[in-house]
């Protein structure tokens, strides 16, 4: 026998004000469908606390004032109302409205491009997350590139990236947040951009998940099995893993980012750790280098012949090797998986490239050393 639920007709809060009105259409019928005779009482709660009551005629529109005594702050506010007549309470109606300063939407179209690496841009923010009030002339932006703040409190929609043309190759990304009257947006993010010159020696690559993008991965036998980065798997941390194919022997290349070689008169040293999943299922690899990051450009420049890996992580081995180049320039080094078909997993990590003190024009290492026994066993 209670009245039906009131009809929500909206909230009216001007600008970022915390005071305003909420509007309802009062029911004209009871829950059983019969017409209400006589006045009814409404009970309005704000954020689950009873705030105001009033007596009205059924079927009329009511605007209820929300004053400062409601203690509203920036954010979503819950308004709940029901009507009653005598001892008979009706069904309630619950709605939310945003009051005060809204949180800006994340900036869209954050653009960082290798073609114009010194500058980044984004679209202006014009709306709030809840379609509430934004004082646009007080909107500012903060910009970070790879976690470092490059601009703060700016009002425009472009800024310098802080990335220099001669920076070493790295993966870059930008984040832009919008702030207005103390409310800060979620970041708008750019796509990752690989930019920079060849790495300087010595170079070390763990690799981290972010460094993964600097590597070139080639599935050279087109069997869909290739090197993938495994993050914190088992106990060995982050490593690249080659997974077996049941029908094809491996021909899968993991090519490191380029390094700058300035002195071709010195031998270069390359090293990395390797191990397999099970010692009774051995894997194998070879190592190459070249001036381009593709298999064809490296095939004639083998650094290490096929090497069998029959030891697990607990007994992993560091493989190091020397090689030389003919002239200064940018060079790539690659680990090529060559395991027979239907094996298991081959792992590699901790890549190091450096220039040694060994001169390529120096004397060769002494070989074929022999000791000749003298009289009475003397040497």
C-alpha positions in Angstrom: 0.0 0.0 0.0 3.0 2.3 -0.1 3.6 4.8 -2.9 5.5 4.0 -6.0 9.1 5.2 -6.3 9.6 8.8 -7.3 10.9 9.6 -10.8 14.5 11.0 -11.0 14.5 14.2 -13.1 18.1 15.2 -12.6 20.5 17.3 -10.5 21.4 20.9 -10.9 24.7 22.0 -9.5 26.2 25.1 -11.2 29.9 25.0 -12.1 31.9 23.4 -9.4 29.5 24.3 -6.6 28.8 21.8 -3.9 25.3 23.2 -3.3 22.3 22.9 -5.7 19.1 21.0 -6.3 17.9 17.6 -7.1 14.6 17.1 -8.9 11.9 14.4 -8.7 8.5 13.6 -10.0 6.4 12.4 -7.1 4.3 9.3 -7.5 0.5 9.6 -8.2 -0.2 5.9 -7.5 0.4 3.3 -4.8 2.3 0.1 -5.6 -1.0 -1.7 -6.2 -1.9 0.8 -9.0 -4.6 2.7 -7.1 -4.5 6.5 -7.0 -3.0 8.2 -4.0 -5.5 10.1 -1.9 -4.1 12.9 0.2 -0.6 14.2 0.7 2.6 12.1 0.9 5.9 12.5 2.6 9.3 12.1 1.0 12.5 11.1 2.7 15.8 12.1 0.9 19.1 10.6 1.9 22.5 11.9 0.7 25.4 9.4 0.7 23.3 7.0 2.8 22.5 9.7 5.5 19.0 11.0 5.9 19.1 14.6 4.8 15.7 16.1 4.3 12.0 15.3 4.5 9.0 17.1 3.1 5.2 16.8 2.5 4.0 17.2 -1.0 1.0 16.5 -3.2 1.1 13.3 -5.2 2.0 13.6 -8.9 3.8 16.9 -8.5 7.4 17.8 -9.4 9.7 18.7 -6.5 13.0 20.5 -6.4 14.9 19.7 -3.2 17.6 22.1 -2.2 21.0 20.6 -1.2 22.8 23.1 1.0 26.3 23.3 2.5 25.1 21.3 5.5 25.2 18.2 3.2 29.0 18.4 3.4 29.5 17.5 -0.2 33.0 17.3 -1.8 34.2 16.8 -5.3 33.0 13.4 -6.5 30.0 11.2 -7.1 27.1 11.7 -4.7 24.4 9.2 -4.0 20.9 10.5 -3.7 18.2 8.1 -2.5 14.5 8.9 -2.0 11.3 7.2 -1.0 7.8 8.3 -0.2 5.4 7.2 2.5 1.9 7.7 3.6 1.2 7.1 7.2 2.9 3.8 8.1 3.2 2.6 4.5 6.6 3.2 3.0 7.0 3.0 -0.8 9.9 1.8 -2.9 13.1 3.8 -3.0 14.9 5.4 -6.0 18.7 5.7 -6.0 20.7 7.8 -8.4 24.2 9.3 -8.6 25.3 12.8 -9.7 28.7 14.3 -9.9 29.2 17.5 -8.1 32.2 19.9 -7.8 35.3 19.6 -10.0 35.4 16.6 -12.2 38.5 14.6 -13.0 39.8 15.4 -16.5 39.7 12.7 -19.1 43.1 11.1 -20.0 44.8 13.1 -22.8 44.2 11.3 -26.1 46.4 10.9 -29.2 49.7 11.2 -27.3 52.2 11.1 -30.2 55.9 10.4 -30.0 57.4 9.7 -33.4 60.9 8.7 -34.5 60.4 11.1 -37.5 60.1 14.0 -35.0 61.7 12.6 -31.9 62.4 16.0 -30.3 58.8 16.9 -29.8 55.6 15.2 -28.7 52.0 16.3 -28.8 48.5 15.3 -27.7 44.9 16.4 -28.1 43.4 18.9 -25.6 41.2 17.6 -22.9 37.8 19.1 -23.0 35.6 16.8 -20.8 35.6 15.2 -17.4 35.5 11.5 -16.6 31.9 11.9 -15.3 30.9 14.6 -17.8 31.0 17.0 -14.9 32.5 20.5 -14.5 36.0 21.3 -15.8 37.4 24.8 -15.4 39.2 24.6 -18.8 41.2 27.8 -18.3 42.9 26.2 -15.3 43.7 23.0 -17.0 47.4 22.1 -17.2 49.5 19.1 -18.3 52.4 17.1 -17.0 54.5 15.1 -19.4 56.9 12.2 -18.7 59.2 10.3 -21.1 60.3 7.0 -19.8 59.3 8.0 -16.3 61.2 11.3 -16.3 59.3 14.6 -16.1 60.0 16.8 -19.1 57.3 19.3 -18.7 55.0 20.3 -15.8 52.1 22.7 -15.4 52.0 23.6 -19.1 48.8 24.7 -20.9 49.7 23.9 -24.5 49.4 20.5 -26.2 53.0 20.0 -27.3 56.4 20.1 -25.7 60.0 19.0 -26.2 60.6 15.3 -25.5 64.1 15.7 -24.1 65.3 12.9 -26.4 68.5 13.9 -28.2 69.3 12.8 -31.7 72.6 11.2 -30.6 71.1 9.2 -27.7 71.8 5.5 -27.7 69.2 3.2 -29.1 66.4 2.7 -26.5 62.6 2.2 -26.3 60.9 5.4 -25.5 57.3 6.2 -24.5 55.5 9.2 -23.2 52.7 9.7 -20.7 50.6 12.9 -20.3 48.3 13.7 -17.4 45.9 16.5 -17.2 45.2 18.4 -13.9 42.4 20.9 -13.0 41.6 22.3 -9.6 43.4 19.5 -7.8 41.9 16.7 -9.9 44.5 14.7 -11.9 43.6 12.4 -14.8 44.9 9.0 -15.6 47.8 9.2 -18.0 47.4 9.2 -21.8 50.1 7.1 -23.3 52.0 7.0 -26.6 53.0 4.0 -28.5 56.5 2.7 -27.8 59.1 4.2 -30.2 62.6 2.6 -30.8 65.0 5.4 -31.5 68.7 6.2 -31.2 72.1 5.4 -32.5 74.0 2.1 -32.1 74.9 1.2 -28.6 78.4 2.2 -27.3 80.8 -0.4 -26.1 80.8 -1.9 -23.6 77.2 -2.9 -23.8 75.1 -5.1 -21.5 71.6 -6.4 -22.1 69.9 -8.5 -19.4 67.5 -8.4 -21.2 64.7 -6.5 -19.4 61.2 -6.6 -20.7 61.7 -3.1 -22.1 64.9 -4.1 -23.9 63.1 -6.9 -25.7 61.9 -4.5 -28.3 65.5 -3.7 -29.3 66.1 -7.3 -30.4 65.2 -8.7 -33.8 63.6 -12.1 -33.7 63.6 -14.2 -37.0 61.6 -17.4 -37.5 63.9 -18.3 -40.4 62.2 -21.7 -41.0 58.6 -20.4 -40.8 57.5 -23.0 -38.3 55.9 -20.4 -35.9 58.4 -21.5 -33.2 60.8 -18.7 -32.2 62.6 -16.9 -29.4 60.3 -15.4 -26.8 61.1 -13.4 -23.7 60.3 -15.3 -20.5 59.9 -13.0 -17.5 60.9 -14.3 -14.1 60.2 -17.9 -15.0 61.3 -20.5 -12.5 64.4 -19.2 -10.7 66.5 -17.9 -13.5 64.9 -14.5 -13.9 64.3 -13.0 -17.4 65.7 -14.8 -20.4 65.0 -15.5 -24.0 63.7 -19.0 -24.7 63.6 -21.0 -27.9 60.8 -23.6 -28.0 61.1 -26.8 -30.0 59.2 -27.8 -33.1 58.1 -31.4 -33.5 58.9 -31.6 -37.2 61.6 -29.0 -38.0 65.1 -28.5 -36.7 65.7 -25.0 -35.4 66.7 -22.1 -37.6 65.8 -19.2 -35.3 67.8 -16.0 -34.9 68.0 -13.8 -31.9 69.7 -10.6 -33.1 71.0 -8.1 -30.6 70.6 -4.3 -31.2 73.5 -2.8 -33.1 76.7 -1.7 -31.5 79.1 1.0 -32.7 82.6 -0.3 -33.4 85.1 2.5 -33.7 88.4 0.6 -33.6 88.6 -2.4 -35.9 92.3 -3.0 -34.8 91.0 -4.5 -31.5 89.3 -7.8 -31.0 85.7 -7.7 -29.8 84.4 -10.0 -27.1 80.9 -11.3 -26.9 79.5 -13.4 -24.1 76.2 -14.8 -22.8 74.8 -17.4 -20.5 73.0 -20.5 -22.0 71.3 -23.6 -20.6 68.6 -26.1 -21.6 65.4 -27.3 -19.9 66.6 -30.9 -19.4 70.2 -32.2 -19.6 69.1 -35.4 -21.3 67.5 -33.4 -24.1 70.4 -31.2 -25.4 70.0 -28.1 -27.5 72.4 -26.3 -29.8 73.3 -22.9 -31.1 75.7 -20.9 -33.3 76.8 -17.3 -33.1 77.2 -14.8 -36.1 77.7 -11.1 -36.7 77.1 -8.8 -39.6 76.3 -5.2 -40.7 72.6 -5.9 -41.1 70.0 -7.5 -38.9 69.1 -10.4 -41.1 70.3 -13.9 -41.5 71.6 -13.5 -45.1 73.9 -10.7 -44.1 75.4 -12.7 -41.3 75.7 -16.2 -42.8 79.3 -15.8 -43.9 80.4 -14.3 -40.5 80.3 -17.1 -38.0 81.8 -16.4 -34.6 81.1 -19.7 -32.9 80.4 -23.1 -34.5 77.5 -25.2 -33.4 77.7 -25.7 -29.6 75.8 -28.4 -27.7 74.0 -27.3 -24.6 73.3 -30.3 -22.3 73.3 -28.5 -18.9 70.4 -26.9 -17.0 70.2 -23.6 -15.2 71.9 -24.9 -12.1 75.0 -25.7 -14.2 74.5 -22.9 -16.8 77.6 -21.8 -18.7 78.9 -18.5 -19.8 80.0 -18.7 -23.4 82.6 -16.0 -24.5 84.2 -15.6 -27.8 86.5 -13.1 -29.7 85.9 -11.8 -33.2 87.1 -8.9 -35.3 85.6 -6.6 -37.9 87.2 -5.2 -41.0 86.2 -1.5 -40.6 84.5 0.9 -38.2 80.7 0.9 -38.3 77.5 -0.5 -36.9 77.4 -4.2 -36.3 74.9 -6.8 -35.1 75.5 -10.1 -33.3 73.1 -13.0 -33.3 72.5 -16.2 -31.5 71.1 -18.8 -33.9 69.2 -21.8 -32.4 70.1 -24.9 -34.3 68.6 -27.6 -32.1 67.3 -30.8 -33.8 63.5 -31.3 -34.1 61.4 -32.4 -31.2 63.8 -31.2 -28.4 62.6 -28.9 -25.6 63.8 -25.4 -24.5 67.0 -23.5 -25.0 67.6 -20.4 -22.8 70.0 -17.4 -23.2 70.5 -14.2 -21.3 73.2 -11.8 -19.8 74.5 -10.5 -23.1 77.8 -8.6 -23.0 79.7 -6.9 -25.9 83.0 -5.2 -25.3 86.3 -4.1 -26.9 89.4 -6.0 -25.7 93.0 -4.9 -25.4 94.0 -7.5 -27.9 95.4 -6.0 -31.1 94.6 -7.9 -34.2 98.1 -7.1 -35.5 99.8 -8.5 -32.4 101.6 -11.8 -32.3 99.5 -14.9 -32.5 99.2 -17.0 -29.4 102.0 -19.6 -28.8 101.0 -23.1 -29.9 102.5 -26.6 -30.0 104.6 -26.1 -26.9 106.8 -29.2 -26.1 109.1 -30.1 -23.3 112.2 -32.2 -24.0 113.7 -34.4 -21.3 117.4 -33.8 -20.6 119.9 -36.0 -18.9 118.8 -37.7 -15.7 115.3 -36.3 -16.3 116.3 -32.6 -16.3 114.4 -30.2 -18.5 
